[in-house]
Amino acid sequence: MTDGGSEVTAMPEAGSDGAAAPVLGTRGTAWRPETRLYSDGVVIGADGTPVIVPPHSALERVPATGLLAPGGHLSGAAEATDAAVRREREWLGSADVPAAGSPWEDMARTALIDIRTLLHPDGAMVAAASPFWRYVWPRDAAFCVVALALCGLGDAALRVLRYVAAMQEPDGTWQARYLPDGSRRVPDDRGTQLDGIGWTLWAAWLLWHTEPARELAPVVPALTGAAAALDAAVDPASGLPRPSPDYWEKATADVTLGTAAPLLLGARAGARVLHGLGARDAARRCASVEARLGPGIERHFAGEGYPRRRGGGRDASVAFLLPPFAPAAPRPRAAWHRTLAALRLSNGGVRPGEEWPDTATAWTPQLSLFAMTAACLGELGPAARLLDWLDAHRTRLGALPEKVTADGRPAAVAPLALTGASALIALHALDGRPVPVPAAVPPT
């Protein structure tokens, strides 16, 4: 869900001793089959930021930590001192990691460790550690906030949320992605992506709902700004937002479900969290958007089975109309089943949508999204099968990659924070602990 428009130029590949080796990378990987793995995983750097473990190396991590194991040599990696190992294991021990005792326990623990390793000291939650992914996407960060909050790690979740809040544009929107240095600068001209409003409001609501006593005052100005931007984005006549790139990260003249559905989620979540935080005018603004956007989506998308765009093909974004994003409803649920079947690939994975040009490569963000929805719907069989597939396609170090090739090999960046977060949310639901869903009735 992160690199739809990325151009990945040559990047250095290091050997197991950290020395430079032949370059690794291609251009335009989102739009043609990907065959190469960019990393086995990540370790904690000496400065607290992630360091890539090169693919096909012999390097290992200290068990239950993101630290490089003694004996390995990797430039920039932190030393695994006794104190550092103890600190990392105490952090993991403080977490409520899902899937304990299940076949997915190691995947869950590794995904959480990887999210911690990708989290910069300043709160910048980068999508991955590789160049061109080493940025903060509000969308990916929001999923990580939710996963951290569900794992009982509210302090870390708030750090991520505060960083995203600090990046907000003056008009209340967010750009597609930001540098992780706190500068509020962007790496390219992708521009505004409206779905960031919805995802950020959802993350704030989930953290507040999970920990009502947590102090969210530092992010309230950003949330009220998001409410204003949300109101401005949705046309009162059509009940739809203006066109915007969505998780495909591609310019479009069409209104997509990938933008409209997250904004509906943001309206519902924003109405509740802002009401709870005392920002009543902003809460009413969100409730007003919900009242026109929900019917707008039904009028324009439901009759065609909730495609990506009107007149378009089936798309993974139909999942945004179901738990944990919205209350379960029969028509979106039926469309979700048809979409999952339509997007299946011969390697067992899924592609993002029927209109996605690469028909060979599976994308783990979308597959983990389907797993999350299945788990939250109580469809245990499909959820288990999807999670089994994810588990079987991890890298040597257990990282969840962004992509899987036609012949079943992990490819592109690993770990991808968004996939790890989605898997953790799914596993939380499978533990019998429902993931909170913002209700469909506005507060009075």
N, C-alpha and C positions, 0 to 999 in steps of 0.2 A: 504494500500500500504506500510505498514511499518513493520509489525511484522511477516513476513512469516517464519522466522526461530527462533522466540523467544521461549525460555523456561521460562515459568512464574512460579516461585516457590512461596511457600506460602508467603503472605504478610499480615501485620496486618490490620485488619478492625477496625476502631474506631467507637464508639457510638456517639450519638448526642452531648455528652458532651466532646468528644475528647478522652475519655478513651479507653484503649485497649479492643478489643473484639475478638471473634474467628477469626482465620486466613481466608484469602480470596485469592484464586488463584488456578491454576492448572498447569500442565506441558504440553507443546506441544499444546497450544490452537489453533495454526494456522492450525493444521492438523486434528482436529476433532471438532465436534459441540461444540460451546460455549454456556453456559446457564446462566452464572453469570455476573452481572454488578459490576464493580470494584469501581465506584464512581458516585455520582449524578452530579458532576461538580467540579469546582475549585474556590478558592478565592485567593486574593492577600495575600502573606505572609508578615510578619513583615520585612523580608529581601528583599522583592520585588520579590521573586520567588513564584511559585504557590503552594498552599496547597490544598490537596484533601478533598473534601466534601464526607464523606462516604456514601455508598448507603443506601437508605431507611431511612435517617435521617430526622429530622424536621428542619434542618438549612436552612436559607434563605440568599439571598444577598440583599444589598441595591439596589433598582431599578436603572437601567442605570449605574451600576458600577460592578466591580468584587470584591467588599468589602463584608465581612461577616456582616450581619445585626446585630445591637445591640441586646443583649439578648441571642445570641448564643455563645457557647463556643467551640473553636476548637484550639488545640495546634498549635502555630506558625502563626496563622492568624493575619493580620494587624488590628489595631483598626480603626473603621470607624469614625474618627474625622470629624468635619465639613470641615476642610481644605482638608482632603483626599477625602471626597465625592465631594467637589467642583472641585478638580483637575481631578478626574476621569470623572466627567460629562462634564467638559470643553474639555477634550480630545475627548470624544465621540461626543460632539457638533461640534468639528472642522473637523470631518470626513464626507465625502460624502457617507453616508451609502445607499446602494441600497434598492429597494423594498419599499420605503416609501408609505404608503397608501394602500399597497397590503396585501393579506393574509399572506405573508411571511415576513412582516416587523419585527416582533419580532424575528424570526429565524435569520434574517440578523444582527440585533443589537446584539443579544446574541452571535452569532458566532464571531463578531468583538471584543466584550468584552472578549470572551474566548481566542482569539488569543493574545490580549494584556496581559491577565493574564498569559498565558503560556510563554510569552517573558521575559526572565531573564534580569536583569539590564545591563549585559555585552553584550547583543545582541544575546545570545543563544536562538534560537527558538526551544523549545523542542516539540516533537511530541505529548506528553501527559504528565500528571504529575505523573502517576503511575510508580513504579519501572519497569524497563525493557523497558519502553517507554520514560523515562525521559532523552532522548538523542537528539542530533541534527542530523537529517537526511538531507543531502543536498537537496534531492528531496522534502521533506515536507517543508523545509525552503524556497525553491524557489517558491512554490505555495503561501506561506504566503507573500513573497516579492511582488508577482504580485497582490495579493488581497489587501495588504496595499497600494500599489501604485495606484491601481484603485480607492481606497477609499480616495485618496488625502493625504495619510499619508506617504509622501516620506521620512521623517526623520526616522521613525520607519523601513520602508522598507530598507533603506540604512544601518541601524544598523544590521539588520539580514544578509544582503548581506556581510557586512564587516566581520562579525563573520565567516561565511562560507569561505570566501576568506582566512582568517587567518588560517583555518584548512587545507588548500591544501597541498597535499603531494609534495615532491621535483620533482616528475616526471609529475606534473600538474594534476594528478587525485585526487579523493577523496575516502576515505574509506566509508563503508556503513553508519556509524554513529559515532558521537563523544560525549565525555563527555561535559557537559555544563559549565565547570569550566575554560575554556580558556587554558587548559593545552595541547591541541592537542592530548591528549591520547584517545584511543578507548576502549570500554568496553569489547570487545571480538575479536575473530579472523575471523570475517566475511570477512575481506579483502576489496579490491578495488571493487567498482561498477561503471562501466563506465558511466552509465546513469547520474550520478551526474555531469559530464562535461556538458552534454546537458542542463540539468535543470538549472544549475547555469548561463550559458551563456544566456539562455532565460530570466531568472529573471533580469539579468543586462541590457539586451536589452530593456525589457519592462519598467524598471524604467527610463532608459535613453530616450526612445521614449516618455514616458509620461511627463517627466520633463527634457527637453534637457539642461536646464541651471544648473541642479544639478551637483555638483562636484563629479565625480566618480574616480578621480585620485587615491585614496587609493586602489581601487580594480583592476586597470588596470594591474599591474603585474600578479595578479591571472588570469585575463582573457587571457592575452597573454600565460601564462603557460597552460591554458586550451586548447587554440588553438593548441599548440604544441602536447599536449597529445591526442587531437582529431585526428590530422593528423597521429600520430603514431599508433592509435588504428584501423584505417580503412585500410584494405588491398587494394592496388591499383588494383590487379587482379580481385578479387571477388566483390569489391565494398561493402564489409560488414565488420563490426567490429569483433574483436576476441570475443569468447564466454565470457560472464560475467554474474553474477547474476543481475537480474533486480528487478522490484518492488515485485516479488515473494520472493526475499531474499533467494534464494536457489541456491546452486552450480549447474551448468549445463555445459554439453559439447556442447550444441547447441547454435547457434546464435539465439537470440530471437528478435521478433519485439519490445519487451519491452525495449531492449537496442538500437537497430538500429534506431527506430523512434525518440527517444529523442536525439540521437546524430545528426540526420539530422536536427532536430529543432535547436540544438546548433550550427550546422554549419551555418545555415541561419541567426540565431540571432547574432552569433558571428561575421560573416562577416560584418554585419551592424553596430553593436555597436562599434567594434574595428576600423572600417573605420571612424566612426563619432568621435571617441576619438583620432584619429591620429595615431593609431597603424596599419599602412597600411600593413606591412609585415604579421602580424598575421591575419589581415582581409583577405588577399589573401590566406593564408593557409586555413582558414575556407571555403572560396569560392571554393577552390580546393577539399576539402572534400565533400562539397555539390554536386559538379559536378560528383563525382564518387559514393557517397552513395545513392543519390536519385535513379539513375538507378539501382544500386545494389539491393535496396529494391524491386523495381518493378520486376526485373528479378527473384528474389528468393521467393518472397512472394505473388505477385499479382495473379499469376495463381491459387493459392490454396485459394484465398479469404482472404488473409492477416491473416493467423493463428499465434499463438504464436511462433511457430517454424515450420520449414519446415516438413511437414508430421504430424503436430500436430493439436490441436483443436482450435476453435475460442477463442478469448481472448479480454479482455477490452482494451488492448494496441492498437487495431486498431484505437481507438479514437485519438491517438497521431498523426495520419496522416490527421487529419481534424482540422478546426478552434476550438480553438484559436491557435493551434500549427502549422498548415499548411493551405495553401489555399484549399478551398473545391474542391474536384475532384470526378467525378461520381463513379469510381470503389471503392475507400475507403468508400464512403458514402453508397453505396449499401451493402458492407460488414459490415459496422457499424450497419445497420438496422438488418441484419441477425444475427449478434452477440448479439445484445441486446435481440432479441427474444430467442436466444438459451441459454442465461445465466439467464433468468428469473427463479425465485423460487416461490414456492407456497405461501410464505408470502408476495409476491409482490416486493421483492428486487431482487438483482442479486448476483451471485458469480463472482469471478475474471475471471475465464475461464473454458472451458469445461474440462480441465485436472486437475482443482483444486480438491483435494480429498474430501473436505467437501462439500457435496451437500445439506446441510440443512440450513446453516447459511448465511445470507446476509451480504455483506461488504459495508459499506457506502462510503469508498473512491472511489470504482468503480461506485457505483450508482451516486454519485455526479459528477464523471467524465462524465458519460453519460448525465447527466443533463446539464453540462457545454457545451458539444459538441452540444446537441440539441438546446440550447439557442443560441449558436454562429452560428449555421446553419440556424436559423430562424424557426426551427420546434417547434412552441410554444406549441402545444398540448402535445407532449411527454415531453418537458421540464417541463411544469406545472405539469404533472402527477408525474414525478419523484421528483420534489421539494415538492409536496404535501405529497408524501410518506416519504421523509426525515423529514418534519415538524411534521408528525404524529408519528414519532418514536424517538422523543427526550426524554431526561430524565426529571425527575421532575423539575429540575432547567433549563430546556430548552437546555441542552448541546447535541450536536450531538455525538452519540456514534460511536465506531469503527464498531460494529457488531449489528445485530438484529437476535434474535433466530427464530427458525422455527415457533414458535407460536406468533411471533411479539413483543417480549420484547427487549428493549435496553440491550446490553451486552458488556462485556469487558470494555475498557477504555472510559471515557467520561470527557471532550470533546476531540476529535481528531482534532488537528489543520488542518491537510490536508483536512478533510471533510469540516470543516468550511470555509477554504479558497476557495475550489472548489465551494461550494454553493454561496459564495459571488461573485465569478467571473461569475457564471451562472446568478445570479440576476442582476449583472451589465449589462450583455447583454440583459436581458429581459426588462430592463429599456429603451431600445432603444439606448443604447450607445455601439456601437460595440467594442469588445475587440480587440486591435491591433494584427495583424497577420504578422509575418515576411514574406516579399514577396519572391517569388521563383526565382527571377532574381538577380544574384550576382551584387554587385556594380562594376563599372569600375575603 
